[in-house]
Amino acid sequence: MVDREWLPGGLALSGNTVGGTPTTAGTFPFSVVVTDARGKTTSKAISVDIASLLSLNGRCDVAPCSVEAGCTTVCGSLGSQSGGVGPFTYTPLGSLPTGMGLSGLALTGAFPAGSWKFGVGVTDALGAKASLAAAFDVFPHISLANGSCSQKAGSRLTCVIRMDYTGGTGKPSGVAINPKTPGRKGTTAVLSGGVVVVTVPAQALPTSGKLQIIITDSAVCGPSAGQRCTDTATATYVFQ
């Protein structure tokens, strides 16, 4: 007989076999007592480990996740898992986004523009299986065009460069001049009316230069948390 007080719920002893479908996870010690025809008995203490059911919770299954092309690491999470017994095996179901790989429940590499639908299957060490679906809508990476201006030296007129940007969320969060290319004193770069406007103050003498302009989008690209998508372009000015 078996000490049923400690037998996991859903399991029962039949002959020398414990079988059934366990209902509770945990470690359960119990004792089995065997009695022969002459009334002689022997017992053995046994412990059985019941693992939690392997379960997956998708992040981009009910609705597609929207990310910017070029995003990596911080955008690749497909969801979370619980239960099961490791080690786990992860298998793509369908085609992953072009150029990307799979590491657990996360995509590796940089997202290409386009719409992507696929799935991931997980198998644990005991053969239990689970799967989730994933979909991503990937919009084009923000892009800033080069620009230039020419002005007459000594005219007291500023040199204004208008630089168009495309892609991204359409709502860039900022623009800056690379401090390694500061330009003339008083030079500014601002977002204005859907373009980047670079203004170089009037110069009394002939001069020229190139500025590296950095535009930052409102979308996150990674690889670090909070690291936003950016693009750079060259603004060239000439006073002659």
Secondary structure, 3 states (H helix, E strand, C coil): CECHHHCCCCEEEECCEEEECCCCCEEEEEEEEEECCCCCEEEEEEEEEECCCCEEEECCCCCCEEEECCCECCCCECEEEECCCCCCEEEEECCCCCCCEECCCEEECECCCEEEEEEEEEECCCCCEEEEEEEEEEECCCEECCEEEEECCCCCCCEEEEEEEECCCCCCCEEEECCCCCCCCCCEEEEECCEEEEEECCCCCCEEEEEEEEEEEEEECCCCCCCEEEEEEEEEEEEC
